[in-house]
Amino acid sequence: MSLKLRGYRNGDFMAVRNMIVESFAESGNLGNWLIDRWNFCRMVSHTMNNTYDSWEQTVGIWEDADGVITGVVNSEGENRGEAFFQVRTPLTTSILEEMFAFAEHTLPLQDKDQRVLRLRIPAGDTLREAIAYERGYTKLGGEDTLSVLSFTNVARSVLPEGFYVKTGIEVTPEAKALAHAKAFGYYSAAEDRTWPLAFQRMKEAPDYRAELDLSVVDAYGEVVSFCTLWYDPVNRHGILEPVGTIPEARLKGLSRAVIWEGLHRLSGYGAEKVYVGSTMAFYKKLGFVPAFTSYVWEKRL
């Protein structure tokens, strides 16, 4: 197979998104992202990290003579020296070498007198592991794991009195952004206008569904817990991203209730399972089990 490297251009967001969906349908999992991460990072992460307009310049795309995308190297847009590979089919050693070289040239983080790159290699991918060893990478302890919950009939969970579920139509980007900042610990008294913009852009993502963007509000109308779900109709699975609860509203069963409400809605679309990028005990108690794992490999250049 002859593949050619080119830069990112208009229309590639959906082309890569479709490749991600098709690769999962064809091969199960090759360490690729699912559609939630592709949508959420582009709209939310890139906005919050001021890389929304520059990120495209850091993406490498490999396509065949017919213009079919079979490989992508990208970052999450957070300037952390991280690289991710999206692949359509198992690629040759020479093409994977090109992808490694592109990542090493484009995405390292300057750390004092060295440049550092960290990338993910799926468990069991001996070819990528061999290339990494040959190029001087070290396998670290960190990992990315997708956990999965298979379901058929999902019952709704009852919220405590005084709390209500609202959809993305009913909750403003400002309210969602504030709850996200509090839940994930980056809230400060200083106003940051990128937060609302990020969640406004999330609503504009191609795979966003307002009826699956769920927030729990309290009696004062404040968002105190949330769960956004993304649905891949080709593979008939959903993904949770993001999920959170503000500190003062924890231990009330709000996250559990809003997740089960989301799963009930997903089942109405015909979803057969749902994924989450976590192995936390909370998700294990809900019935999630580890499904796919990628490990972090580091190279100091």
Summary of the structure (lengths in Angstrom):
residues: 301
radius of gyration: 19.7
end to end distance: 30.3
largest distance: 61.3
contacts: 954
relative contact order: 0.17
helix: 35%
strand: 29%
